[in-house]
């Protein structure tokens, strides 16, 4: 694949659009500061196409202009999906034959995160992107704990429900809280369970990338746009097809 540049008005013109907020009152000086920042980021010339006061001391900007950097797609590293996508019928059949019981999934937004849209999109029957959520799967027992769940409570409920998998969502975060919360969660589960009985740990949210799984201490990371079918298919692959956990893991 050839070297590419961003596309704006014509192919290869390098035009990009960037939005940000500066802690400065809304006036001409503020727009000049926005242009200065954009120039330092490689957008030159930069045009402020929108600015709006965000209270008396902050201004929101949208800046438009060309960048001169090139992109080499051949050097981009991605994690390819290494499991097959299953229909709900196929997933149910695999669980029924492989486990001979229902597979239990416990989900929650942990820490101070009160934004449940992510976990609900995956777990609730209404689903996301035209797909039914995990509650639709007959062979899945779904326990959605909702928002602002403390890690010790999540561990306690996981043990009470004899969870096979834990899904945690982090959507609205500041100061890397999503990273810190997830690391705390994974450490707590590794301390509370022997390795061969620990539930599969899955983290998801728009600020996560799949490459972060090892850093976070989880088995899998799902980013923005993930569908319920992808999560269900992964759980079947990890817990049934590959049999990465021993049969007696439910007795912990």
Buried (B, 14 or more C-beta within 10 A) or exposed (E): EEEEBBEBEEEEEBBBEBEEEBEBEBEEEBBEBBBEBBBEBBBEEBEBEEBEEEEEEBBBBBBBBBBEEEEEEEEEEEEEEEBEBBEBEBBBBBBBEBBEEBBBBBBBBBBBBEBBEBBBBBBBEEBBEEBBBBBBBEBBBBBBBEBBBBBEEBBEBBBEBBBBBBBBBBBBBEEEBBBBBBBBBBEBBEEBBEEEBBBBBBBBBBBBEBEBBEEBBBBBBBBEEBBBBBBBBBBBBBBBBEEEBEEEBBEB
